[in-house]
Amino acid sequence: MGVFLGDTARNTLVKWATSAIRGRYATGAYLSPFTSPRLANGFKRSAQDTSEQIRAAGGEFWFDPMTYALSMPRAGDFRHYDTWSLWSGARGDVSSRAAMRDHIDRVYASQRELSSPLLASSLLVSYPDTPASQRALEFSQEAMDVGPAAWITVAGDQQFWGAGAELDAHIGALDQLEPAGWLLVVTRSDNSMPPGATTEEVYGLMRTTFALSQDRPVRIAFGDIAALPAIAAGAEAIGTGWDIRQRICAYQDFEEREGDQNGGGWYQRPTLGGLMGGLSNREYSVLSSEEPALASRLTPGTIGPKPEQAFQHHASILTAIVDELNGLTGRDRIAALRRRYTDARPEWQQVKRTTGAPIGPDRWIKPFLDGLELFAASEGWS
């Protein structure tokens, strides 16, 4: 199974995650200190309870410290984060090896307490080959010195993933640390869906995934449908969920919130596998009414009206695609995803005519297919 669940500001993680695990459309869930408290607070369960319930259902449970989010512009939503006591000094202080080590020790202690695999803290990088990127390398080195069996997160914005040779050099330096696995994250300036991906970003993520996956597992956090090219390049799993902040790692979702706002929101728009993208509820309703045969061909079955039903349908589509690609190797993975994109592109013409959808293949397909073609050409697989 190639789909795992990110954390949500809602109190639905345990119920929906355990259903997804038992239904075989998710493999487990990641808990974030930015989204969930350490102890029960009357709205959300304790982290320990969440861990036990998810593992009892047969799923993986991970505690992801998401330390990189502290460096995001305007980051300020620390209501849950500060309940974890992950810093003895100032929150986010990595100015010395001692401060780094203290934070790393605290994160690993929390993970062991929760029966989570070790996932090292990492820093956000906007551009490789800078003092900030060097500090990120040092931080990851310290984390591996303390926990040699840990996975490493590589978190960067679109500029980072599109940085070409400088990206490759940064990844090459990280690869020498030989972690147990990799969790890759693309951070974004907004949470629009589909994300405003670039060809260069997709190509860089694929290149990185291909290189790192030769000897260790790679996963794409918050990847959702935009991370399918990385699956074609060798990643084993992508993150998703029923809130937009489980599907996209956007800066605005870490800003300070007023009052009791929890953030997040149901992402209930139907996903159509035959389009490699989605429609609004209104657009899908129009398509189903006026072109029922086309709607059924693009997404067989019925999408229920409730949020959990929409999520189940979406996750099932992702799982089917990821499982198909994971059953192939090398250039066959690339060819299979290329076929899905090229088959979907002309379908959009009739869908847009029928529904008036303003977003189509230029956003849902073009940057991902273009990035995939760049990668294929670089490997001689065109």
FENVENKA-V618570 format. One record per residue. N is the residue number from 1. RES is the residue in one letter. PHI is phi in degrees with one decimal (999 if undefined). PSI is psi as a letter, one per 20 degrees, with the letter a starting at -180 (999 if undefined). NEAR is the number of other C-alpha atoms within 8 Angstrom. Layout:
n:N res:RES phi:PHI psi:PSI near:NEAR
n:N res:RES phi:PHI psi:PSI near:NEAR
This chain:
n:1 res:M phi:999 psi:p near:10
n:2 res:G phi:-111.3 psi:k near:11
n:3 res:V phi:-124.2 psi:p near:16
n:4 res:F phi:-125.4 psi:r near:13
n:5 res:L phi:-104.3 psi:p near:14
n:6 res:G phi:-79.5 psi:r near:15
n:7 res:D phi:-80.1 psi:r near:13
n:8 res:T phi:-134.8 psi:q near:14
n:9 res:A phi:-71.4 psi:i near:9
n:10 res:R phi:-81.6 psi:r near:8
n:11 res:N phi:-98.2 psi:k near:9
n:12 res:T phi:-103.2 psi:i near:8
n:13 res:L phi:-58.9 psi:g near:9
n:14 res:V phi:-63.4 psi:g near:10
n:15 res:K phi:-61.8 psi:g near:7
n:16 res:W phi:-76.1 psi:h near:9
n:17 res:A phi:-67.4 psi:g near:14
n:18 res:T phi:-64.9 psi:h near:12
n:19 res:S phi:-64.3 psi:g near:8
n:20 res:A phi:-67.2 psi:h near:12
n:21 res:I phi:-66.0 psi:g near:14
n:22 res:R phi:-68.6 psi:h near:9
n:23 res:G phi:-83.5 psi:i near:7
n:24 res:R phi:65.7 psi:k near:8
n:25 res:Y phi:-119.5 psi:k near:13
n:26 res:A phi:-161.4 psi:q near:15
n:27 res:T phi:-101.5 psi:i near:14
n:28 res:G phi:165.5 psi:a near:13
n:29 res:A phi:-146.4 psi:q near:14
n:30 res:Y phi:-111.5 psi:p near:12
n:31 res:L phi:-98.8 psi:p near:13
n:32 res:S phi:-117.2 psi:p near:12
n:33 res:P phi:-68.5 psi:i near:13
n:34 res:F phi:-77.3 psi:i near:12
n:35 res:T phi:-118.7 psi:h near:11
n:36 res:S phi:-132.7 psi:q near:14
n:37 res:P phi:-78.9 psi:r near:16
n:38 res:R phi:-71.5 psi:g near:11
n:39 res:L phi:-110.1 psi:q near:9
n:40 res:A phi:-58.7 psi:q near:10
n:41 res:N phi:-125.9 psi:j near:8
n:42 res:G phi:91.7 psi:i near:5
n:43 res:F phi:-114.2 psi:g near:6
n:44 res:K phi:-118.6 psi:q near:10
n:45 res:R phi:-68.7 psi:r near:12
n:46 res:S phi:-72.0 psi:q near:11
n:47 res:A phi:-62.7 psi:h near:13
n:48 res:Q phi:-64.2 psi:g near:9
n:49 res:D phi:-63.1 psi:g near:8
n:50 res:T phi:-59.9 psi:g near:10
n:51 res:S phi:-59.3 psi:g near:12
n:52 res:E phi:-63.8 psi:g near:8
n:53 res:Q phi:-67.4 psi:g near:10
n:54 res:I phi:-68.8 psi:g near:16
n:55 res:R phi:-69.5 psi:h near:10
n:56 res:A phi:-65.4 psi:h near:7
n:57 res:A phi:-80.1 psi:i near:9
n:58 res:G phi:93.7 psi:j near:8
n:59 res:G phi:-101.2 psi:r near:12
n:60 res:E phi:-79.5 psi:q near:9
n:61 res:F phi:-122.2 psi:p near:14
n:62 res:W phi:-126.4 psi:q near:11
n:63 res:F phi:-103.8 psi:o near:13
n:64 res:D phi:-101.2 psi:o near:9
n:65 res:P phi:-67.3 psi:h near:10
n:66 res:M phi:48.1 psi:l near:11
n:67 res:T phi:-57.2 psi:h near:10
n:68 res:Y phi:-60.2 psi:h near:11
n:69 res:A phi:-67.7 psi:h near:10
n:70 res:L phi:-64.6 psi:h near:8
n:71 res:S phi:-91.6 psi:j near:9
n:72 res:M phi:-70.3 psi:q near:10
n:73 res:P phi:-57.1 psi:p near:5
n:74 res:R phi:64.8 psi:j near:9
n:75 res:A phi:-57.7 psi:p near:13
n:76 res:G phi:-162.3 psi:j near:8
n:77 res:D phi:-92.2 psi:n near:11
n:78 res:F phi:-111.9 psi:j near:8
n:79 res:R phi:-57.9 psi:g near:7
n:80 res:H phi:-82.8 psi:h near:13
n:81 res:Y phi:-56.2 psi:g near:13
n:82 res:D phi:-73.0 psi:i near:8
n:83 res:T phi:-78.0 psi:i near:9
n:84 res:W phi:-92.6 psi:i near:9
n:85 res:S phi:51.9 psi:l near:8
n:86 res:L phi:-88.2 psi:i near:9
n:87 res:W phi:-135.7 psi:p near:10
n:88 res:S phi:-86.1 psi:h near:8
n:89 res:G phi:-106.8 psi:b near:6
n:90 res:A phi:-65.9 psi:p near:6
n:91 res:R phi:-57.1 psi:p near:7
n:92 res:G phi:84.9 psi:j near:7
n:93 res:D phi:-74.7 psi:o near:9
n:94 res:V phi:-124.3 psi:k near:8
n:95 res:S phi:-76.3 psi:i near:6
n:96 res:S phi:-142.7 psi:r near:7
n:97 res:R phi:-62.1 psi:h near:8
n:98 res:A phi:-64.3 psi:g near:6
n:99 res:A phi:-67.0 psi:g near:11
n:100 res:M phi:-58.9 psi:g near:13
n:101 res:R phi:-62.1 psi:g near:11
n:102 res:D phi:-61.3 psi:g near:10
n:103 res:H phi:-64.0 psi:g near:11
n:104 res:I phi:-59.9 psi:g near:12
n:105 res:D phi:-60.0 psi:g near:9
n:106 res:R phi:-67.9 psi:h near:11
n:107 res:V phi:-64.3 psi:g near:12
n:108 res:Y phi:-63.0 psi:h near:12
n:109 res:A phi:-63.7 psi:g near:8
n:110 res:S phi:-64.3 psi:g near:9
n:111 res:Q phi:-64.4 psi:g near:13
n:112 res:R phi:-64.5 psi:h near:10
n:113 res:E phi:-62.2 psi:h near:7
n:114 res:L phi:-95.5 psi:j near:10
n:115 res:S phi:59.5 psi:k near:8
n:116 res:S phi:-97.9 psi:q near:11
n:117 res:P phi:-57.5 psi:q near:10
n:118 res:L phi:-74.1 psi:p near:11
n:119 res:L phi:-128.2 psi:o near:13
n:120 res:A phi:-66.5 psi:q near:16
n:121 res:S phi:-66.4 psi:q near:15
n:122 res:S phi:-142.8 psi:q near:14
n:123 res:L phi:-105.4 psi:q near:12
n:124 res:L phi:-76.6 psi:p near:13
n:125 res:V phi:-120.7 psi:p near:12
n:126 res:S phi:-96.5 psi:h near:10
n:127 res:Y phi:-153.9 psi:p near:11
n:128 res:P phi:-71.5 psi:r near:11
n:129 res:D phi:62.7 psi:l near:8
n:130 res:T phi:-136.2 psi:r near:7
n:131 res:P phi:-55.9 psi:h near:6
n:132 res:A phi:-66.4 psi:h near:7
n:133 res:S phi:-70.4 psi:h near:13
n:134 res:Q phi:-65.6 psi:h near:9
n:135 res:R phi:-63.9 psi:h near:8
n:136 res:A phi:-62.9 psi:g near:12
n:137 res:L phi:-62.7 psi:g near:10
n:138 res:E phi:-63.0 psi:h near:8
n:139 res:F phi:-64.1 psi:g near:13
n:140 res:S phi:-66.6 psi:h near:13
n:141 res:Q phi:-62.2 psi:g near:9
n:142 res:E phi:-62.6 psi:g near:11
n:143 res:A phi:-63.6 psi:h near:13
n:144 res:M phi:-74.3 psi:h near:13
n:145 res:D phi:-62.5 psi:h near:7
n:146 res:V phi:-79.4 psi:g near:9
n:147 res:G phi:-130.4 psi:n near:10
n:148 res:P phi:-61.0 psi:i near:9
n:149 res:A phi:-94.6 psi:j near:8
n:150 res:A phi:-79.1 psi:q near:13
n:151 res:W phi:-85.3 psi:q near:12
n:152 res:I phi:-116.9 psi:p near:14
n:153 res:T phi:-92.1 psi:p near:12
n:154 res:V phi:-117.2 psi:o near:11
n:155 res:A phi:-116.6 psi:p near:13
n:156 res:G phi:-154.2 psi:q near:14
n:157 res:D phi:-85.3 psi:a near:12
n:158 res:Q phi:-61.8 psi:h near:13
n:159 res:Q phi:-63.2 psi:h near:10
n:160 res:F phi:-62.2 psi:g near:13
n:161 res:W phi:-70.8 psi:i near:15
n:162 res:G phi:-100.2 psi:j near:12
n:163 res:A phi:-85.7 psi:j near:12
n:164 res:G phi:65.0 psi:c near:8
n:165 res:A phi:-62.0 psi:h near:6
n:166 res:E phi:-66.0 psi:h near:9
n:167 res:L phi:-60.9 psi:g near:14
n:168 res:D phi:-60.4 psi:h near:9
n:169 res:A phi:-66.8 psi:g near:8
n:170 res:H phi:-63.8 psi:g near:11
n:171 res:I phi:-65.2 psi:h near:9
n:172 res:G phi:-60.9 psi:h near:8
n:173 res:A phi:-67.0 psi:g near:9
n:174 res:L phi:-65.2 psi:h near:10
n:175 res:D phi:-61.1 psi:h near:9
n:176 res:Q phi:-67.4 psi:i near:6
n:177 res:L phi:-76.7 psi:i near:8
n:178 res:E phi:52.0 psi:m near:6
n:179 res:P phi:-73.7 psi:r near:13
n:180 res:A phi:-76.2 psi:h near:11
n:181 res:G phi:-174.5 psi:a near:10
n:182 res:W phi:-132.5 psi:p near:14
n:183 res:L phi:-121.3 psi:o near:12
n:184 res:L phi:-102.1 psi:q near:11
n:185 res:V phi:-135.0 psi:p near:13
n:186 res:V phi:-103.6 psi:o near:12
n:187 res:T phi:-91.9 psi:q near:12
n:188 res:R phi:-132.1 psi:q near:11
n:189 res:S phi:-78.1 psi:i near:7
n:190 res:D phi:-149.4 psi:r near:7
n:191 res:N phi:-109.0 psi:k near:13
n:192 res:S phi:-68.1 psi:q near:6
n:193 res:M phi:-129.0 psi:p near:5
n:194 res:P phi:-70.8 psi:q near:8
n:195 res:P phi:-65.5 psi:q near:9
n:196 res:G phi:-78.5 psi:m near:7
n:197 res:A phi:-72.3 psi:q near:10
n:198 res:T phi:-115.3 psi:q near:10
n:199 res:T phi:-57.9 psi:g near:10
n:200 res:E phi:-65.7 psi:h near:10
n:201 res:E phi:-64.3 psi:g near:14
n:202 res:V phi:-62.8 psi:g near:17
n:203 res:Y phi:-61.9 psi:g near:13
n:204 res:G phi:-65.0 psi:g near:13
n:205 res:L phi:-65.7 psi:h near:10
n:206 res:M phi:-66.5 psi:g near:14
n:207 res:R phi:-59.9 psi:g near:10
n:208 res:T phi:-64.0 psi:g near:10
n:209 res:T phi:-59.7 psi:g near:13
n:210 res:F phi:-60.8 psi:g near:12
n:211 res:A phi:-66.2 psi:g near:7
n:212 res:L phi:-74.8 psi:h near:12
n:213 res:S phi:-80.3 psi:i near:11
n:214 res:Q phi:-64.8 psi:h near:7
n:215 res:D phi:-135.7 psi:i near:5
n:216 res:R phi:-146.6 psi:q near:10
n:217 res:P phi:-68.2 psi:q near:11
n:218 res:V phi:-127.5 psi:p near:15
n:219 res:R phi:-126.5 psi:q near:12
n:220 res:I phi:-115.5 psi:o near:14
n:221 res:A phi:-71.5 psi:q near:11
n:222 res:F phi:56.9 psi:j near:15
n:223 res:G phi:-71.3 psi:g near:15
n:224 res:D phi:50.7 psi:b near:12
n:225 res:I phi:-65.0 psi:h near:8
n:226 res:A phi:-69.6 psi:i near:10
n:227 res:A phi:-95.1 psi:j near:10
n:228 res:L phi:-60.2 psi:h near:12
n:229 res:P phi:-59.3 psi:h near:14
n:230 res:A phi:-67.5 psi:h near:14
n:231 res:I phi:-61.9 psi:g near:14
n:232 res:A phi:-61.0 psi:h near:13
n:233 res:A phi:-84.9 psi:i near:13
n:234 res:G phi:129.7 psi:i near:13
n:235 res:A phi:-66.8 psi:q near:15
n:236 res:E phi:-96.1 psi:i near:11
n:237 res:A phi:-159.9 psi:q near:13
n:238 res:I phi:-131.8 psi:q near:17
n:239 res:G phi:-90.9 psi:q near:16
n:240 res:T phi:-155.5 psi:a near:15
n:241 res:G phi:166.9 psi:a near:13
n:242 res:W phi:-107.0 psi:i near:13
n:243 res:D phi:-106.6 psi:q near:11
n:244 res:I phi:-61.8 psi:h near:12
n:245 res:R phi:-78.4 psi:i near:13
n:246 res:Q phi:-87.4 psi:i near:15
n:247 res:R phi:-106.1 psi:h near:14
n:248 res:I phi:-136.9 psi:p near:13
n:249 res:C phi:-96.9 psi:n near:13
n:250 res:A phi:-106.7 psi:q near:12
n:251 res:Y phi:-57.4 psi:h near:14
n:252 res:Q phi:-63.3 psi:h near:10
n:253 res:D phi:-80.7 psi:j near:10
n:254 res:F phi:-116.4 psi:j near:13
n:255 res:E phi:-76.3 psi:q near:10
n:256 res:E phi:-61.5 psi:q near:9
n:257 res:R phi:-113.9 psi:q near:10
n:258 res:E phi:-85.3 psi:q near:5
n:259 res:G phi:56.2 psi:c near:4
n:260 res:D phi:-100.2 psi:j near:5
n:261 res:Q phi:-59.7 psi:p near:6
n:262 res:N phi:-99.4 psi:i near:7
n:263 res:G phi:75.7 psi:r near:7
n:264 res:G phi:76.2 psi:r near:11
n:265 res:G phi:-177.0 psi:q near:8
n:266 res:W phi:-54.7 psi:p near:8
n:267 res:Y phi:-107.4 psi:n near:9
n:268 res:Q phi:-106.6 psi:j near:10
n:269 res:R phi:-67.1 psi:p near:9
n:270 res:P phi:-65.5 psi:q near:13
n:271 res:T phi:-102.2 psi:p near:12
n:272 res:L phi:-112.2 psi:o near:11
n:273 res:G phi:-58.3 psi:h near:9
n:274 res:G phi:-71.6 psi:i near:12
n:275 res:L phi:-103.9 psi:i near:12
n:276 res:M phi:53.0 psi:k near:13
n:277 res:G phi:-172.3 psi:a near:12
n:278 res:G phi:-135.4 psi:r near:9
n:279 res:L phi:-126.9 psi:r near:12
n:280 res:S phi:-73.5 psi:r near:8
n:281 res:N phi:-59.4 psi:h near:9
n:282 res:R phi:-65.4 psi:g near:7
n:283 res:E phi:-62.4 psi:g near:11
n:284 res:Y phi:-67.3 psi:h near:12
n:285 res:S phi:-63.2 psi:g near:8
n:286 res:V phi:-63.4 psi:g near:11
n:287 res:L phi:-61.8 psi:g near:14
n:288 res:S phi:-64.8 psi:h near:12
n:289 res:S phi:-78.1 psi:g near:7
n:290 res:E phi:-91.7 psi:h near:7
n:291 res:E phi:-134.1 psi:m near:10
n:292 res:P phi:-60.3 psi:h near:9
n:293 res:A phi:-66.9 psi:g near:7
n:294 res:L phi:-65.2 psi:g near:9
n:295 res:A phi:-60.3 psi:g near:12
n:296 res:S phi:-67.4 psi:h near:10
n:297 res:R phi:-70.1 psi:h near:8
n:298 res:L phi:-76.7 psi:h near:10
n:299 res:T phi:-151.4 psi:n near:10
n:300 res:P phi:-58.0 psi:q near:7
n:301 res:G phi:90.1 psi:a near:5
n:302 res:T phi:-109.3 psi:p near:4
n:303 res:I phi:-94.2 psi:o near:8
n:304 res:G phi:-64.8 psi:q near:6
n:305 res:P phi:-78.5 psi:i near:6
n:306 res:K phi:-91.5 psi:q near:7
n:307 res:P phi:-55.3 psi:g near:10
n:308 res:E phi:-66.4 psi:h near:8
n:309 res:Q phi:-68.7 psi:h near:10
n:310 res:A phi:-64.7 psi:g near:14
n:311 res:F phi:-64.5 psi:g near:12
n:312 res:Q phi:-58.7 psi:g near:10
n:313 res:H phi:-62.7 psi:g near:11
n:314 res:H phi:-62.3 psi:g near:10
n:315 res:A phi:-64.6 psi:h near:13
n:316 res:S phi:-67.2 psi:h near:9
n:317 res:I phi:-64.3 psi:g near:10
n:318 res:L phi:-59.0 psi:g near:11
n:319 res:T phi:-59.9 psi:g near:13
n:320 res:A phi:-62.6 psi:g near:8
n:321 res:I phi:-68.8 psi:g near:8
n:322 res:V phi:-63.6 psi:g near:15
n:323 res:D phi:-63.1 psi:h near:10
n:324 res:E phi:-60.8 psi:g near:8
n:325 res:L phi:-67.4 psi:h near:13
n:326 res:N phi:-68.5 psi:i near:12
n:327 res:G phi:-83.6 psi:i near:6
n:328 res:L phi:-114.0 psi:r near:8
n:329 res:T phi:-134.1 psi:q near:8
n:330 res:G phi:50.8 psi:c near:8
n:331 res:R phi:-66.2 psi:h near:8
n:332 res:D phi:-66.7 psi:h near:8
n:333 res:R phi:-64.7 psi:g near:13
n:334 res:I phi:-62.2 psi:g near:13
n:335 res:A phi:-62.3 psi:h near:8
n:336 res:A phi:-66.5 psi:g near:9
n:337 res:L phi:-71.4 psi:h near:12
n:338 res:R phi:-58.0 psi:g near:10
n:339 res:R phi:-60.6 psi:g near:8
n:340 res:R phi:-62.7 psi:g near:10
n:341 res:Y phi:-66.4 psi:g near:12
n:342 res:T phi:-69.4 psi:h near:8
n:343 res:D phi:-71.4 psi:h near:9
n:344 res:A phi:-75.8 psi:h near:11
n:345 res:R phi:-54.9 psi:g near:11
n:346 res:P phi:-68.1 psi:h near:8
n:347 res:E phi:-61.7 psi:h near:10
n:348 res:W phi:-63.3 psi:h near:11
n:349 res:Q phi:-59.4 psi:g near:8
n:350 res:Q phi:-69.6 psi:h near:8
n:351 res:V phi:-61.0 psi:g near:11
n:352 res:K phi:-67.7 psi:h near:11
n:353 res:R phi:-63.1 psi:g near:8
n:354 res:T phi:-75.5 psi:g near:10
n:355 res:T phi:-100.8 psi:i near:10
n:356 res:G phi:73.2 psi:j near:8
n:357 res:A phi:-58.1 psi:p near:10
n:358 res:P phi:-78.1 psi:h near:5
n:359 res:I phi:-108.6 psi:p near:7
n:360 res:G phi:-141.3 psi:b near:10
n:361 res:P phi:-66.9 psi:h near:9
n:362 res:D phi:-62.9 psi:h near:8
n:363 res:R phi:-99.4 psi:g near:11
n:364 res:W phi:-80.2 psi:h near:12
n:365 res:I phi:-122.3 psi:g near:13
n:366 res:K phi:-53.3 psi:g near:9
n:367 res:P phi:-63.8 psi:h near:13
n:368 res:F phi:-77.0 psi:g near:14
n:369 res:L phi:-68.1 psi:g near:10
n:370 res:D phi:-63.2 psi:g near:9
n:371 res:G phi:-63.7 psi:g near:15
n:372 res:L phi:-62.8 psi:h near:14
n:373 res:E phi:-67.9 psi:h near:9
n:374 res:L phi:-61.5 psi:g near:9
n:375 res:F phi:-65.3 psi:g near:11
n:376 res:A phi:-59.2 psi:g near:12
n:377 res:A phi:-64.8 psi:h near:9
n:378 res:S phi:-65.9 psi:h near:7
n:379 res:E phi:-96.6 psi:j near:7
n:380 res:G phi:73.4 psi:k near:6
n:381 res:W phi:-109.5 psi:j near:7
n:382 res:S phi:-66.7 psi:999 near:6
